[in-house]
Amino acid sequence: MNLTLKIWRQDGPDDTGGIHTYEVSGISQDMSFLEMLDVLNEQLNEKGEEPVAFDSDCREGICGMCSLMINGEAHGPEVTTTCQLHMRSFSDGDTITIEPWRAEPFPVIKDLVVDRSAFDRIIQSGGFVSANTGSAPEANAAPVPRDKAMRAFNVATCIGCGACVAACPNGSASLFLGAKITHLGELPQGQPERWTRVVDMVGQHDHEGFGGCTNIGECAAACPKEIPLDVISQLNKDLRTALKNGH
């Protein structure tokens, strides 16, 4: 496959940046999208040009590091992570536009790499889960209804990639926040700090500059782990309860 790539290049947070056009050839349909970028960078290195900076780590759809807007879609045309997107989703001769996440709380570090430490600070604001020290408790000592256990497990699959923020017209992280709140809120271990946790995490979310949710649904559509939109309803319900009770 021969492709035309229009890639956002930016030297740093204070640089204005812009779209640069590259031609890449010899791309196999069996390559992942990141492997295609590796081929481009090898060609740029051979020419003595600066390679394109982009994030990746596990390349198995687990870590959430890869984060690209591909032709205006978070992670590209398939419901998966960028690293699990394969070039068979494109055709020979295609023009592909590649940009970093676009959100004020995710400043560009270089080229396609953004700083997502705002997510870390939201998690940190939630504090710890109270647990007695000592030996591990017996597995069945705290009964958990199956529906709650499965819901907690399903929303815990959020990998914090930020696609929900990038896809949202408001730049809201409510889907990410709702997944974290719901995950702990469904389990007995998360109950002692449940109400202070939601107030603190929502406060940090707003402090970081993320927008408000207006239920457009682009976040859930872009989520590679298919986190359901109803976690935002759970987030709002918990927040209302916490504030009503003076937390």
MARRO-126228 format. One record per residue: residue number from 0; chain; x, z, y of N, C-alpha, C in turn. Coordinates in steps of 0.05 Angstrom, whole numbers, m for minus. Last residue first. Example, Ala and Ser with C-alpha at 12.3 -4.5 7.8 and 13.67 -1.06 7.14 Angstrom:
# MARRO-126228
(1 'A' (257 142 m45) (273 143 m21) (258 157 1)),
(0 'A' (264 156 m114) (246 156 m90) (264 156 m66)),
This chain:
# MARRO-126228
(246 'A' (m431 1042 326) (m403 1038 318) (m389 1020 339)),
(245 'A' (m486 1053 331) (m466 1065 350) (m437 1061 342)),
(244 'A' (m523 1027 302) (m516 1054 293) (m493 1067 309)),
(243 'A' (m523 978 325) (m548 994 327) (m542 1024 320)),
(242 'A' (m474 958 310) (m478 965 338) (m503 983 341)),
(241 'A' (m484 952 254) (m462 969 264) (m467 977 293)),
(240 'A' (m526 915 254) (m530 941 242) (m509 961 253)),
(239 'A' (m501 870 277) (m525 883 290) (m529 911 280)),
(238 'A' (m461 861 239) (m454 868 267) (m477 881 281)),
(237 'A' (m491 847 194) (m474 871 193) (m467 880 221)),
(236 'A' (m514 799 214) (m531 822 205) (m515 848 205)),
(235 'A' (m470 767 223) (m487 775 245) (m505 799 238)),
(234 'A' (m451 762 170) (m434 773 191) (m451 783 214)),
(233 'A' (m494 737 146) (m486 763 137) (m469 777 158)),
(232 'A' (m491 688 173) (m515 705 175) (m509 733 167)),
(231 'A' (m442 671 153) (m445 677 182) (m470 693 188)),
(230 'A' (m453 662 101) (m435 685 107) (m436 691 137)),
(229 'A' (m483 615 98) (m498 641 100) (m480 665 104)),
(228 'A' (m451 572 89) (m457 578 117) (m471 606 119)),
(227 'A' (m402 581 37) (m429 575 47) (m434 585 75)),
(226 'A' (m342 547 27) (m353 573 34) (m381 568 46)),
(225 'A' (m311 505 3) (m341 505 3) (m353 533 8)),
(224 'A' (m259 499 7) (m267 518 m13) (m297 521 m14)),
(223 'A' (m252 466 51) (m244 456 25) (m252 474 2)),
(222 'A' (m301 456 100) (m287 477 85) (m279 466 57)),
(221 'A' (m333 420 127) (m305 415 126) (m289 434 108)),
(220 'A' (m384 443 124) (m380 415 113) (m350 409 110)),
(219 'A' (m377 491 150) (m382 491 121) (m377 464 109)),
(218 'A' (m369 470 203) (m349 487 190) (m352 487 159)),
(217 'A' (m415 444 219) (m391 428 213) (m370 444 198)),
(216 'A' (m459 475 233) (m453 471 205) (m429 454 198)),
(215 'A' (m483 495 279) (m482 466 276) (m476 459 247)),
(214 'A' (m490 548 299) (m502 539 274) (m504 509 271)),
(213 'A' (m459 565 340) (m486 556 347) (m499 542 323)),
(212 'A' (m412 617 351) (m425 600 331) (m453 591 342)),
(211 'A' (m362 615 404) (m385 627 390) (m398 607 371)),
(210 'A' (m289 607 398) (m316 603 409) (m338 616 393)),
(209 'A' (m231 647 405) (m248 630 389) (m276 629 401)),
(208 'A' (m198 682 432) (m207 658 446) (m223 639 429)),
(207 'A' (m183 732 415) (m164 710 410) (m173 683 423)),
(206 'A' (m228 762 426) (m204 766 443) (m184 743 439)),
(205 'A' (m262 747 385) (m268 739 412) (m244 741 430)),
(204 'A' (m233 771 342) (m241 742 342) (m246 732 370)),
(203 'A' (m235 824 357) (m209 810 356) (m214 780 356)),
(202 'A' (m290 834 351) (m277 838 377) (m251 824 378)),
(201 'A' (m296 825 297) (m310 808 315) (m297 810 343)),
(200 'A' (m265 868 278) (m257 841 272) (m271 820 290)),
(199 'A' (m293 914 296) (m265 909 304) (m257 880 300)),
(198 'A' (m343 908 271) (m341 910 301) (m313 903 310)),
(197 'A' (m329 908 217) (m342 884 229) (m340 884 259)),
(196 'A' (m306 960 211) (m290 935 206) (m303 911 220)),
(195 'A' (m345 996 220) (m324 994 240) (m308 969 236)),
(194 'A' (m375 984 174) (m387 979 200) (m366 979 222)),
(193 'A' (m341 994 128) (m356 969 131) (m365 964 160)),
(192 'A' (m309 1033 108) (m303 1023 135) (m319 998 142)),
(191 'A' (m335 1045 58) (m328 1066 77) (m323 1056 106)),
(190 'A' (m343 994 28) (m365 1008 43) (m356 1029 63)),
(189 'A' (m309 968 m5) (m309 960 23) (m329 976 40)),
(188 'A' (m317 985 m56) (m292 992 m44) (m292 986 m14)),
(187 'A' (m365 959 m71) (m365 988 m65) (m340 997 m50)),
(186 'A' (m375 895 m39) (m362 912 m59) (m363 941 m51)),
(185 'A' (m393 865 3) (m409 864 m22) (m399 884 m43)),
(184 'A' (m356 870 44) (m382 882 47) (m399 882 22)),
(183 'A' (m313 838 30) (m311 867 27) (m338 881 29)),
(182 'A' (m338 787 37) (m322 793 13) (m321 823 9)),
(181 'A' (m360 788 89) (m378 788 65) (m363 796 40)),
(180 'A' (m313 787 121) (m332 809 123) (m350 811 98)),
(179 'A' (m291 738 104) (m276 763 101) (m294 787 102)),
(178 'A' (m332 701 118) (m322 703 90) (m307 729 85)),
(177 'A' (m337 709 173) (m359 716 156) (m350 719 127)),
(176 'A' (m287 687 190) (m293 716 194) (m316 725 176)),
(175 'A' (m295 633 175) (m272 649 165) (m278 679 167)),
(174 'A' (m340 623 206) (m341 619 177) (m319 635 164)),
(173 'A' (m323 633 259) (m344 650 247) (m345 647 217)),
(172 'A' (m288 612 295) (m277 620 269) (m298 636 253)),
(171 'A' (m302 556 337) (m309 582 327) (m296 587 299)),
(170 'A' (m300 511 369) (m276 524 362) (m280 552 352)),
(169 'A' (m346 483 378) (m342 506 395) (m315 520 389)),
(168 'A' (m346 443 340) (m345 435 368) (m339 458 387)),
(167 'A' (m306 454 282) (m327 465 299) (m325 455 328)),
(166 'A' (m261 437 257) (m284 420 255) (m306 429 274)),
(165 'A' (m224 477 266) (m218 450 275) (m242 432 276)),
(164 'A' (m249 520 240) (m244 521 269) (m240 493 280)),
(163 'A' (m247 503 188) (m273 510 200) (m271 510 230)),
(162 'A' (m193 498 176) (m209 474 179) (m236 479 192)),
(161 'A' (m162 543 168) (m170 537 195) (m186 512 198)),
(160 'A' (m145 566 120) (m131 542 129) (m138 535 158)),
(159 'A' (m160 611 90) (m152 614 117) (m137 590 128)),
(158 'A' (m182 607 40) (m153 607 42) (m142 608 70)),
(157 'A' (m235 636 5) (m226 626 32) (m196 629 33)),
(156 'A' (m251 663 m39) (m234 639 m43) (m225 626 m17)),
(155 'A' (m286 702 m28) (m258 709 m27) (m240 686 m31)),
(154 'A' (m335 680 m40) (m326 679 m11) (m297 687 m8)),
(153 'A' (m335 690 m96) (m337 663 m85) (m328 661 m56)),
(152 'A' (m331 746 m101) (m310 729 m112) (m311 701 m99)),
(151 'A' (m379 762 m77) (m354 771 m65) (m331 753 m75)),
(150 'A' (m415 738 m113) (m415 729 m85) (m389 737 m72)),
(149 'A' (m403 765 m160) (m398 736 m159) (m398 726 m130)),
(148 'A' (m417 818 m145) (m390 812 m154) (m384 782 m151)),
(147 'A' (m472 811 m135) (m454 819 m113) (m425 813 m120)),
(146 'A' (m490 797 m185) (m494 778 m163) (m476 785 m140)),
(145 'A' (m476 842 m218) (m463 816 m222) (m466 797 m198)),
(144 'A' (m461 904 m186) (m481 884 m196) (m468 857 m197)),
(143 'A' (m412 947 m207) (m418 927 m186) (m438 907 m198)),
(142 'A' (m391 1013 m219) (m408 990 m227) (m414 972 m203)),
(141 'A' (m333 1040 m225) (m350 1034 m202) (m367 1009 m209)),
(140 'A' (m309 1040 m274) (m316 1066 m262) (m335 1062 m239)),
(139 'A' (m289 998 m303) (m318 1000 m301) (m327 1026 m288)),
(138 'A' (m233 1006 m302) (m245 982 m291) (m275 984 m286)),
(137 'A' (m207 1067 m278) (m218 1052 m301) (m235 1029 m290)),
(136 'A' (m157 1064 m226) (m182 1073 m238) (m191 1056 m261)),
(135 'A' (m87 1076 m231) (m109 1056 m227) (m134 1067 m240)),
(134 'A' (m63 1139 m206) (m65 1118 m226) (m89 1099 m220)),
(133 'A' (m58 1148 m135) (m55 1157 m162) (m56 1134 m181)),
(132 'A' (m104 1153 m79) (m79 1146 m91) (m77 1158 m120)),
(131 'A' (m167 1124 m64) (m152 1148 m73) (m126 1139 m86)),
(130 'A' (m177 1084 m8) (m175 1086 m37) (m159 1110 m44)),
(129 'A' (m205 1045 44) (m199 1072 34) (m198 1072 3)),
(128 'A' (m174 989 67) (m196 998 50) (m188 1025 40)),
(127 'A' (m152 980 136) (m148 983 108) (m174 991 93)),
(126 'A' (m166 932 189) (m155 957 178) (m153 957 148)),
(125 'A' (m182 890 218) (m202 901 200) (m192 927 187)),
(124 'A' (m139 871 245) (m157 888 260) (m178 901 242)),
(123 'A' (m115 837 207) (m103 863 213) (m122 882 227)),
(122 'A' (m149 793 212) (m148 808 187) (m137 836 192)),
(121 'A' (m135 778 265) (m163 784 258) (m164 801 233)),
(120 'A' (m82 766 258) (m89 789 275) (m118 797 271)),
(119 'A' (m85 721 226) (m72 745 216) (m80 769 232)),
(118 'A' (m109 685 261) (m123 693 236) (m111 719 225)),
(117 'A' (m68 678 297) (m93 691 306) (m109 700 282)),
(116 'A' (m29 647 273) (m26 676 271) (m50 691 282)),
(115 'A' (m24 593 271) (m49 605 262) (m48 635 259)),
(114 'A' (5 544 306) (7 573 302) (m20 584 296)),
(113 'A' (15 479 275) (2 497 295) (7 526 287)),
(112 'A' (47 417 269) (47 445 261) (34 462 283)),
(111 'A' (54 365 283) (29 372 269) (27 401 261)),
(110 'A' (95 377 335) (82 355 322) (55 364 310)),
(109 'A' (100 446 339) (115 421 340) (99 400 324)),
(108 'A' (59 483 354) (88 491 354) (105 466 356)),
(107 'A' (m1 486 388) (18 469 374) (46 480 376)),
(106 'A' (m44 543 381) (m26 526 397) (m7 510 379)),
(105 'A' (m101 561 367) (m82 549 349) (m62 531 365)),
(104 'A' (m138 575 405) (m124 597 392) (m103 587 372)),
(103 'A' (m157 522 420) (m140 538 438) (m126 561 424)),
(102 'A' (m152 470 374) (m166 495 382) (m147 511 399)),
(101 'A' (m143 423 330) (m148 424 359) (m165 449 365)),
(100 'A' (m92 411 283) (m117 425 290) (m119 427 320)),
(99 'A' (m58 347 295) (m59 376 288) (m87 387 293)),
(98 'A' (m72 281 267) (m69 300 290) (m68 329 279)),
(97 'A' (m70 215 251) (m63 242 241) (m57 260 265)),
(96 'A' (m103 157 233) (m95 174 255) (m93 203 246)),
(95 'A' (m88 99 199) (m96 127 195) (m85 143 219)),
(94 'A' (m109 36 180) (m97 51 202) (m107 80 200)),
(93 'A' (m99 m1 119) (m113 18 136) (m96 29 159)),
(92 'A' (m71 m32 83) (m76 m43 110) (m91 m24 129)),
(91 'A' (m105 m10 26) (m82 m24 37) (m89 m36 64)),
(90 'A' (m145 49 36) (m141 22 26) (m116 10 39)),
(89 'A' (m155 116 9) (m150 97 31) (m145 69 19)),
(88 'A' (m158 148 m34) (m180 150 m15) (m178 131 8)),
(87 'A' (m110 145 m58) (m131 127 m69) (m156 129 m51)),
(86 'A' (m78 184 m38) (m79 159 m23) (m99 139 m34)),
(85 'A' (m111 248 m40) (m93 227 m51) (m98 201 m37)),
(84 'A' (m109 315 m23) (m120 289 m16) (m101 268 m26)),
(83 'A' (m83 362 m30) (m97 351 m53) (m111 325 m48)),
(82 'A' (m64 373 21) (m44 369 m1) (m57 357 m26)),
(81 'A' (m111 381 50) (m95 357 55) (m76 351 32)),
(80 'A' (m164 403 6) (m142 408 25) (m126 382 28)),
(79 'A' (m230 373 6) (m207 385 m7) (m186 391 14)),
(78 'A' (m273 329 7) (m276 358 10) (m254 371 m6)),
(77 'A' (m243 272 41) (m253 286 17) (m256 315 23)),
(76 'A' (m222 251 88) (m248 242 80) (m260 256 55)),
(75 'A' (m186 307 122) (m191 279 113) (m218 274 101)),
(74 'A' (m176 356 143) (m166 351 116) (m172 323 106)),
(73 'A' (m226 343 189) (m208 364 179) (m201 359 150)),
(72 'A' (m226 278 217) (m238 297 198) (m218 317 189)),
(71 'A' (m200 240 248) (m220 256 261) (m234 276 243)),
(70 'A' (m162 219 213) (m183 202 223) (m207 218 234)),
(69 'A' (m148 283 199) (m143 256 189) (m166 238 196)),
(68 'A' (m117 339 219) (m140 323 225) (m134 294 218)),
(67 'A' (m87 385 174) (m85 360 190) (m113 349 195)),
(66 'A' (m53 430 144) (m74 430 163) (m73 406 181)),
(65 'A' (m28 471 93) (m31 444 103) (m56 443 121)),
(64 'A' (m35 526 79) (m16 518 99) (m21 490 110)),
(63 'A' (m67 546 38) (m79 541 63) (m60 532 85)),
(62 'A' (m54 556 m16) (m43 573 5) (m55 569 32)),
(61 'A' (m80 519 m52) (m84 548 m55) (m76 563 m29)),
(60 'A' (m68 466 m63) (m95 473 m52) (m101 503 m52)),
(59 'A' (m17 457 m76) (m35 459 m99) (m63 467 m89)),
(58 'A' (25 462 m42) (16 435 m48) (m2 435 m73)),
(57 'A' (48 508 m20) (44 506 m49) (38 478 m58)),
(56 'A' (63 483 35) (77 503 19) (71 498 m10)),
(55 'A' (67 454 101) (59 453 73) (74 475 58)),
(54 'A' (61 424 166) (61 448 149) (54 441 120)),
(53 'A' (107 378 196) (80 385 187) (83 409 168)),
(52 'A' (143 335 238) (140 363 229) (111 367 220)),
(51 'A' (174 275 225) (149 287 234) (147 315 222)),
(50 'A' (244 266 242) (221 266 224) (197 280 236)),
(49 'A' (277 227 290) (267 254 284) (243 252 265)),
(48 'A' (320 175 264) (298 185 281) (289 213 272)),
(47 'A' (354 147 232) (365 166 251) (345 177 271)),
(46 'A' (333 117 193) (336 103 219) (349 121 240)),
(45 'A' (329 154 153) (347 132 149) (352 117 175)),
(44 'A' (288 186 175) (315 197 172) (336 174 169)),
(43 'A' (245 151 169) (253 159 196) (282 170 195)),
(42 'A' (241 149 113) (246 125 128) (256 131 156)),
(41 'A' (228 203 104) (252 191 92) (260 166 107)),
(40 'A' (178 205 129) (201 220 140) (228 211 129)),
(39 'A' (148 172 96) (152 165 124) (176 179 135)),
(38 'A' (149 204 49) (161 177 49) (167 168 78)),
(37 'A' (121 248 67) (149 252 59) (163 224 59)),
(36 'A' (71 226 74) (86 234 98) (115 239 92)),
(35 'A' (59 219 20) (61 195 37) (76 202 63)),
(34 'A' (56 272 6) (78 256 m6) (81 230 10)),
(33 'A' (9 285 32) (35 297 41) (59 282 30)),
(32 'A' (m28 257 2) (m25 251 30) (2 261 41)),
(31 'A' (0 239 m62) (m16 256 m45) (m11 248 m16)),
(30 'A' (0 177 m98) (13 197 m81) (m8 214 m68)),
(29 'A' (m28 137 m122) (m26 162 m137) (m12 184 m121)),
(28 'A' (m22 92 m93) (m48 105 m91) (m48 132 m105)),
(27 'A' (42 89 m60) (26 88 m84) (m1 102 m80)),
(26 'A' (71 51 m10) (56 76 m16) (39 72 m41)),
(25 'A' (102 12 15) (109 21 m12) (95 47 m20)),
(24 'A' (109 31 85) (103 12 63) (111 25 36)),
(23 'A' (87 44 151) (98 54 126) (90 36 103)),
(22 'A' (96 45 219) (88 28 196) (102 40 172)),
(21 'A' (70 85 272) (91 80 252) (79 62 230)),
(20 'A' (60 107 339) (52 90 317) (75 83 298)),
(19 'A' (42 168 370) (63 149 364) (54 133 339)),
(18 'A' (8 203 420) (5 188 395) (28 168 392)),
(17 'A' (37 262 450) (23 237 450) (23 224 423)),
(16 'A' (58 317 495) (54 303 470) (39 277 473)),
(15 'A' (71 355 534) (45 342 535) (38 328 508)),
(14 'A' (101 418 517) (103 389 519) (75 377 519)),
(13 'A' (95 471 505) (94 464 533) (96 434 538)),
(12 'A' (102 475 449) (76 483 462) (73 473 491)),
(11 'A' (139 414 432) (134 442 433) (108 449 447)),
(10 'A' (139 359 423) (164 374 419) (159 404 419)),
(9 'A' (95 320 387) (97 339 409) (121 358 404)),
(8 'A' (56 267 364) (82 279 365) (84 297 390)),
(7 'A' (6 245 321) (11 261 344) (39 273 343)),
(6 'A' (7 179 295) (13 207 291) (18 221 317)),
(5 'A' (m19 129 260) (m18 138 288) (m17 168 288)),
(4 'A' (5 84 214) (0 112 220) (2 117 249)),
(3 'A' (m13 33 172) (m6 39 200) (m14 68 206)),
(2 'A' (11 16 107) (m6 30 125) (5 32 153)),
(1 'A' (9 m16 45) (22 m15 71) (2 m4 91)),
(0 'A' (17 0 m24) (0 0 0) (17 0 25)),
